Amino acid sequence: MGDLLDDLWADVCEEGSPDKNGKTRRLSICPPSALVCWSNKSVYIQVKEDGSGIPIFGEFSLRVEQESGAAWCLWQPDPHETQERDASKYAICSRLCHIHSFRLVRPSMGTPQVLVNLRTGGTHPPLFFHSGGVQEFKSCLAEYASLTRSELDAATLLVNDKTDMLQRSLSELDIAQATPPPAACSSRATTKPNSPHSPLAASGGGGRDVENG
């Protein structure tokens, strides 16, 4: 049975070292100046698909770069894990605006986990919250993103990055301003057939019909 993470990396990696097939990995880079807004040091990932392997523990965190306001989600393996098993290749770093959704799995029996689905269509390896803390993560995340529950899956939260909302609003405004007004509006002016030059037609009184229509 091959490593589950090695297979998943082929789909989600964004600049960095080559993977096992020689393809270049692309990894988002979180600025060192980014502040840690929330973190959990008991989050692990599972290497083997059947769950038989030894889990790799690390720290999952939400960070914000003050100058730009950009938010990031990071999972970094414990330094001890990195030395013993070269776990650094499994590090996760995604900017919030690149994340499509989070799937929060909280089974009645078992370890809660979070799946990070990217806008590119890939999914990061599941993050297992060994000591809990999924609700705390969700609460902190809501401060930096608008979360909407998926109609198709109640466990999935769709992400709308608040730091990107202003730019989207400006883009929508530009589109609205560039759209010409409907030509049909001028055709609704109420003018009597026998009075083509009536004061009502000259003053543009037909606009009232447009509003009441």
C-alpha positions as CSV (number, residue, x, y, z in Angstrom):
1,M,0.0,0.0,0.0
2,G,1.5,3.3,-1.1
3,D,1.6,6.5,0.9
4,L,-1.7,8.3,0.8
5,L,0.0,11.7,1.2
6,D,2.4,11.2,-1.7
7,D,-0.6,10.6,-4.0
8,L,-2.6,13.6,-2.6
9,W,0.3,16.0,-3.0
10,A,0.2,15.5,-6.8
11,D,-3.2,17.2,-6.8
12,V,-2.8,20.0,-4.3
13,C,0.8,21.3,-4.5
14,E,1.0,24.8,-5.7
15,E,6.2,26.0,-6.0
16,G,9.0,24.2,-4.5
17,S,10.9,20.9,-4.6
18,P,10.2,18.0,-7.0
19,D,7.8,15.3,-5.9
20,K,8.5,11.6,-6.2
21,N,7.7,11.7,-9.9
22,G,10.1,14.5,-10.6
23,K,7.3,17.1,-11.1
24,T,7.9,20.5,-9.5
25,R,5.8,21.2,-6.5
26,R,4.4,24.7,-6.0
27,L,4.0,25.8,-2.5
28,S,2.3,28.9,-1.3
29,I,4.6,30.9,1.0
30,C,3.3,32.5,4.1
31,P,5.3,35.6,5.0
32,P,7.4,35.2,8.2
33,S,5.8,38.4,9.5
34,A,2.3,36.8,9.6
35,L,0.8,36.7,13.0
36,V,-0.6,33.5,14.5
37,C,-4.3,34.1,15.2
38,W,-5.1,30.5,16.2
39,S,-3.1,27.3,16.5
40,N,-3.5,23.7,17.6
41,K,-0.3,21.6,18.2
42,S,-2.1,18.3,18.4
43,V,-3.2,17.9,14.8
44,Y,-1.8,15.0,12.9
45,I,-1.9,13.6,9.4
46,Q,-2.0,9.9,8.4
47,V,0.5,8.6,5.9
48,K,-1.0,5.2,5.1
49,E,-4.4,5.1,3.3
50,D,-5.6,2.3,5.5
51,G,-4.7,4.1,8.7
52,S,-2.1,1.5,9.7
53,G,0.9,3.9,9.6
54,I,2.3,6.0,12.5
55,P,0.6,9.4,12.4
56,I,2.7,12.5,11.9
57,F,1.9,15.1,14.5
58,G,2.3,18.9,13.9
59,E,0.8,22.3,14.4
60,F,-2.2,23.6,12.4
61,S,-2.6,27.4,12.5
62,L,-4.4,30.3,11.0
63,R,-2.1,33.3,10.3
64,V,-2.7,36.8,9.1
65,E,-0.2,39.1,7.4
66,Q,-0.9,42.6,8.9
67,E,0.4,44.7,6.0
68,S,-1.7,43.0,3.3
69,G,-4.4,41.5,5.5
70,A,-4.0,38.2,3.7
71,A,-4.9,35.1,5.8
72,W,-3.2,31.7,5.6
73,C,-3.8,28.1,6.8
74,L,-0.7,26.2,7.7
75,W,0.1,22.7,9.0
76,Q,3.8,22.2,10.0
77,P,5.1,18.8,11.3
78,D,6.7,18.7,14.7
79,P,10.4,19.4,14.5
80,H,11.1,16.0,16.0
81,E,9.0,14.3,13.3
82,T,10.9,16.2,10.7
83,Q,14.3,15.0,11.9
84,E,13.1,11.4,12.3
85,R,11.0,10.8,9.2
86,D,11.6,13.7,6.8
87,A,8.1,14.9,7.4
88,S,8.8,18.4,6.2
89,K,7.7,17.4,2.7
90,Y,4.1,17.0,4.0
91,A,3.8,20.6,5.2
92,I,0.6,22.4,4.2
93,C,0.4,26.1,3.4
94,S,-2.6,27.7,1.6
95,R,-3.8,31.2,1.3
96,L,-7.4,31.5,2.5
97,C,-8.5,33.0,-0.8
98,H,-7.3,29.8,-2.5
99,I,-9.5,27.6,-0.4
100,H,-12.9,26.6,-1.7
101,S,-14.3,24.9,1.4
102,F,-13.6,23.1,4.7
103,R,-15.3,19.9,5.5
104,L,-15.6,19.3,9.3
105,V,-16.0,15.7,10.3
106,R,-16.9,15.1,13.9
107,P,-17.9,11.5,14.4
108,S,-19.6,10.2,17.5
109,M,-16.7,7.8,17.9
110,G,-13.2,8.5,16.5
111,T,-11.1,11.6,15.9
112,P,-12.5,14.8,14.5
113,Q,-11.0,15.9,11.3
114,V,-10.9,18.8,8.8
115,L,-10.5,18.5,5.1
116,V,-9.3,21.5,3.1
117,N,-10.7,21.7,-0.4
118,L,-8.9,24.0,-2.8
119,R,-10.4,26.1,-5.6
120,T,-8.1,24.2,-8.0
121,G,-10.1,21.1,-7.3
122,G,-7.5,19.4,-5.1
123,T,-7.8,18.4,-1.4
124,H,-5.2,18.5,1.2
125,P,-4.6,15.3,3.3
126,P,-7.2,15.1,6.2
127,L,-6.1,16.9,9.4
128,F,-7.0,14.9,12.5
129,F,-7.6,16.9,15.7
130,H,-6.3,14.6,18.3
131,S,-7.3,16.7,21.3
132,G,-10.4,18.4,19.7
133,G,-10.5,22.1,18.8
134,V,-12.5,22.0,15.5
135,Q,-15.1,24.4,16.9
136,E,-12.5,26.9,18.0
137,F,-10.9,26.7,14.6
138,K,-14.2,27.4,12.9
139,S,-14.9,30.4,15.2
140,C,-11.5,32.0,14.5
141,L,-11.9,31.3,10.8
142,A,-15.2,33.1,10.7
143,E,-13.4,36.3,11.7
144,Y,-11.5,36.3,8.4
145,A,-13.9,34.5,6.0
146,S,-17.6,34.4,5.3
147,L,-18.6,30.8,5.9
148,T,-21.7,29.4,4.2
149,R,-23.0,25.8,4.8
150,S,-23.2,23.8,1.6
151,E,-26.7,22.8,0.6
152,L,-25.3,19.5,-0.7
153,D,-23.4,18.6,2.4
154,A,-24.1,20.0,5.9
155,A,-20.6,19.2,7.0
156,T,-19.0,21.4,4.4
157,L,-18.5,25.2,4.8
158,L,-18.0,27.2,1.7
159,V,-15.3,30.0,2.1
160,N,-15.6,33.6,0.9
161,D,-12.4,35.4,1.9
162,K,-13.3,38.7,3.5
163,T,-10.0,40.2,2.6
164,D,-10.9,39.7,-1.1
165,M,-14.5,41.0,-0.9
166,L,-13.6,44.7,-1.5
167,Q,-11.8,43.9,-4.7
168,R,-14.7,41.7,-5.9
169,S,-17.2,44.5,-5.1
170,L,-15.2,47.0,-7.0
171,S,-15.0,44.6,-10.0
172,E,-18.8,44.1,-9.9
173,L,-19.3,47.9,-9.7
174,D,-17.1,48.4,-12.8
175,I,-19.1,45.8,-14.7
176,A,-22.4,47.5,-13.7
177,Q,-21.2,50.9,-14.7
178,A,-20.0,49.6,-18.1
179,T,-23.4,48.0,-18.8
180,P,-25.6,50.4,-21.0
181,P,-29.1,51.2,-19.7
182,P,-32.0,49.3,-21.3
183,A,-33.2,51.1,-24.4
184,A,-36.8,50.0,-23.7
185,C,-37.1,52.6,-20.9
186,S,-37.6,55.6,-23.3
187,S,-40.4,53.8,-25.1
188,R,-42.7,53.8,-22.1
189,A,-43.3,57.6,-22.0
190,T,-47.1,58.3,-21.8
191,T,-47.8,60.6,-24.7
192,K,-51.2,61.1,-26.2
193,P,-51.4,60.2,-29.9
194,N,-53.0,63.5,-30.8
195,S,-50.5,65.6,-28.7
196,P,-47.0,64.7,-29.7
197,H,-45.7,67.9,-28.2
198,S,-47.6,67.8,-24.9
199,P,-45.8,69.1,-21.7
200,L,-45.8,65.6,-20.3
201,A,-43.8,64.3,-23.1
202,A,-41.4,67.3,-23.1
203,S,-40.7,67.0,-19.4
204,G,-40.0,63.3,-19.5
205,G,-42.9,62.5,-17.2
206,G,-42.9,59.0,-18.6
207,G,-40.2,58.2,-16.0
208,R,-43.0,57.8,-13.4
209,D,-44.3,54.8,-15.3
210,V,-40.9,53.2,-15.3
211,E,-40.7,53.5,-11.5
212,N,-44.3,52.2,-11.0
213,G,-43.9,49.4,-13.6
